Amino acid sequence: MWNDLEEFLLKLAIENSEKTGQKTKMVEIGVGKFQTISKNLSKNENIDLIMTDIDPANEDIVKDDVFNPDMSIYEDADILFSIRPPGELQEAIMKIRDEVNATLIIKPLFNEDLNIKTQKMKLKNYNRASFYIYEK
């Protein structure tokens, strides 16, 4: 499942880079300690990746609070994504998305629904991965 989500994000980033002729700026919001996908994506030459969290686990992660975000981090982002964000963070993540007009992908916990009151997020199944997406 994680490989499929990573593959989808990579495919989306490469398509964006080919369309714009520039690197795709991706921001993972609330990275926590699960950084496998981000570390793999950051190795791709078409991707400029920033990881954020309120309590960074290491120096590769930028400290940010989604309830009082530093919008300079998200400025010009093409893709925002968050893996298993708690329900109480999801509305704040959507507000960031609305401000920067980026594609947003949220992968909730396996048995959890999205906690955002919008019809714009659509459930997507990609191979064995299922997640919600809002395309800009």
TORKEFI-316695 format. One record per residue (C-alpha): x, y, z. Coordinates in pm, whole numbers, padded with zeros to 5 digits, always signed. Example, Ala and Ser with C-alpha at 12.3 -4.5 7.8 and 13.67 -1.06 7.14 Angstrom:
BEGIN
+01230-00450+00780
+01367-00106+00714
END
This chain:
BEGIN
+00000+00000+00000
+00273+00252+00092
+00462+00176-00229
+00144+00246-00426
+00089+00582-00253
+00452+00673-00315
+00419+00569-00680
+00108+00786-00722
+00276+01089-00564
+00583+01041-00783
+00369+01007-01095
+00176+01323-01005
+00500+01516-00941
+00661+01406-01267
+00348+01496-01466
+00349+01839-01302
+00721+01890-01379
+00671+01793-01742
+00376+02033-01771
+00550+02329-01605
+00912+02262-01701
+01011+02313-01336
+01066+02104-01027
+00748+02011-00842
+00732+02165-00496
+00582+01914-00254
+00516+01967+00115
+00436+01683+00352
+00237+01818+00644
+00271+01648+00981
+00537+01401+00876
+00585+01256+01224
+00825+00963+01243
+00706+00784+00925
+00934+00940+00665
+00990+00655+00420
+00776+00801+00141
+00919+01152+00176
+01278+01032+00187
+01223+00831-00132
+01045+01117-00310
+01319+01364-00217
+01569+01155-00415
+01390+01238-00740
+01546+01525-00938
+01200+01655-01039
+01090+01712-00678
+01168+01981-00424
+01028+01833-00101
+00974+01998+00235
+00863+01800+00541
+00685+01979+00826
+00576+01885+01177
+00496+02065+01500
+00753+01846+01676
+01028+01767+01423
+01187+01426+01469
+01513+01538+01304
+01687+01831+01134
+01537+01745+00792
+01190+01847+00914
+01075+02209+00934
+00888+02305+01251
+00542+02438+01172
+00202+02453+01338
-00090+02403+01095
-00313+02613+01322
-00073+02907+01286
+00121+02815+00970
+00424+02991+00831
+00276+03035+00484
+00620+03101+00333
+00682+02725+00366
+00380+02643+00150
+00406+02931-00098
+00415+02808-00459
+00358+02447-00352
+00222+02226-00627
+00131+01929-00406
+00055+01908-00035
+00012+01572+00130
-00043+01433+00475
-00030+01072+00588
-00258+00974+00876
-00322+01326+01008
-00545+01338+01315
-00899+01450+01234
-00857+01776+01425
-00574+01882+01189
-00752+01813+00863
-00954+02138+00843
-00637+02342+00911
-00457+02151+00634
-00744+02231+00397
-00715+02602+00484
-00346+02592+00388
-00443+02421+00061
-00703+02687-00012
-00448+02962+00047
-00183+02822-00188
-00416+02649-00438
-00221+02322-00448
-00330+01966-00505
-00396+01805-00166
-00371+01438-00079
-00473+01306+00261
-00421+00942+00355
-00625+00889+00673
-00583+00595+00906
-00709+00270+00756
-01047+00275+00932
-01093+00652+00947
-01305+00883+00732
-01200+01228+00628
-01289+01497+00881
-01324+01783+00633
-01663+01930+00553
-01617+01966+00179
-01728+01786-00131
-01404+01879-00307
-01201+01591-00163
-01262+01275-00362
-01177+00920-00260
-00915+00774-00494
-00803+00415-00522
-00465+00361-00683
-00364-00003-00690
-00375-00102-00320
-00364+00255-00185
-00676+00453-00105
-00665+00820-00014
-00850+01147-00062
-00744+01399-00324
-00834+01756-00410
-00687+01847-00746
-00621+02211-00821
END
